[in-house]
Amino acid sequence: MSKNRPPSTLEGAFCLHQLYHIDRRGLLRLSAEERQGIIDEAARVLTVLNQRGEKEESGACYRVLSNIADLMLVYFRQTPDELAEVEQIVSELAISEYLTKAYGYFSVVELSLHGAAERYKKLLSKRGLEEDTPEWDQALETELLKEKETQRARLYPEIPDDPYICFYPMNKKRGETINWFMLQPRERGMLMKSHGTTGRKYYGRVSQIITSSSGLADYDWSVNLFAKDAVDFKKLIYEMRFDEVSAVYADFGPFYIGIHTAPEDLFQPKLPAWSDSLLAKS
């Protein structure tokens, strides 16, 4: 049996998901003026954090459906240090007194080169290089650097403006009888190619950003899907459940559905204005 090799990967921006519960009744007990001041400060700061600058940064805010959480903040930065700074900035806002963390996830954008493995092998073999030699490893690293420049837009993505996001972590099974990581590279590549064929049927309707979290979080990957119609999440994921790579080898975590929301609208009350005086007395 040939050596079981992990596929080559390209890494890009680091990613942070932060989900919160909002104490909306606590906010409503404040005077309208005090509440608006807190909301305005949060809106100004979150707007700046979400802006994409020359450093290929990106961020977005989402209202979360169901009682799992109320708010999801998603940020992409070039280093973990920058994400730690973002996290601290949010925690120092006055609105943070009315936020309780519900879930957090740290990862890095990853492109797995399952399909490219055979291409690189043929290319380097034609040059007369042998596998498992320093010369082979150095030549492969050079090719990966070229690939990284070609794929830069995917490695340092801008969050789409689509109104809906579906975020979920996942693993590939590694039990005693079913173990993705013990499959041979060619078999893994074929399974992922078939999986990708299903995904391409939704081109133009659903886009994705895949991040890796092996050694960074409790799951190995996270998936971020973006769409104009939330039903497309259901259709795509349901169809993919019938792909062997999902049906046999996938282990999914919780699913979070969010609605893309401008920072200035995240904390605004939906109760009528006359409720302020009643809640202040409660």
Residue, then its C-alpha position, 0 to 999 in steps of 0.5 A: m500500500s502506498k503512503n497515505r499522504p494528506p492533501s496539500t492545502l493553501e491557507g489564507a485569512f484567519c476567521l472569527h465567528q462570535l455569536y451572542h445573546i442580546d439582553r433586549r429587555g435590559l436595553l429597553r429599560l434605558s431611557a430612549e436617549e441613553r439607549q440610542g447613544i449606546i446603539d450609535e457607538a456600537a454602529r460606528v465601531l462595527t461599521v469600521l470593523n466591517q470595512r474592507g481595507e487595503k489589508e484584505e480585511s472583511g467583516a459582517c453582522y447578522r441577526v440569528l434565527s431561533n433562540i440559539a443566539d441573537l447576533m453573529l459577527v464574522y471577521f476575516r483578518q490576516t493574523p490571529d492578533e488582529l482578530a484578538e484586537v477586534e474581539q477586545i474592541v467589541s468587548e469594550l463597547a458599552i453595548s457589551e454589557y447587554l451581550t452574552k456570548a453564545y458560541g465562538y469559532f476560530s479558524v483559517v481559510e483553507l483551499s484543499l488541493h485534492g484534485a491538484a495532487e495528481r497534477y503536481k505529481k506528474l509535473l514534478s515527475k516529468r522534471g525527474l524528481e523523486e517523491d520523499t526527497p528534499e528536491w521534491d519537497q522544495a519544488l512542491e513548495t514553489e508550486l504551492l506558492k504560485e497556486k496561492e497567488t493565483q487563488r488569492a481572492r479565494l484565500y482572502p475573501e470578501i464576505p458577500d452582500d447576500p442577505y443570508i448566511c448558513f454557518y456550521p462546523m463539521n468533521k470527517k469521521r475517523g472511527e475504527t470502521i469508518n475513517w476518512f483519514m485512512l483513505q488513499p489520496r486518490e480515493r479522497g480526491m474522487l469523493m471530493k470531486s463528486h461532492g464538488t459536482t453537486g455544489r456546482k449545480y448551485y453556482g450563482r445561487v449559493s457561494q461558500i467560504i471553507t475554513s479549517s480549524s484542525g488544532l484550532a477548535d473542536y471541529d476540523w472545518s467550518v462552512n459558510l454558505f451565502a445565498k439570496d434565498a435561504v431555501d437554497f441552503k436546505k436544497l443544497i445540503y439535503e442533496m449533498r447528504f446523498d453524496e458518499v463523502s457526506a453520507v458516509y464520512a461527514d459529522f456535522g455540528p450545529f447550524y446557524i442561520g443569519i440575516h445580513t443586517a446593517p450595524e445601525d439596525l442590530f440593536q434597535p427596538k421593535l416595540p412601539a415608542w410608547s413602550d419606553s415609559l411602561l418598561a422604565k416602570s417595570 
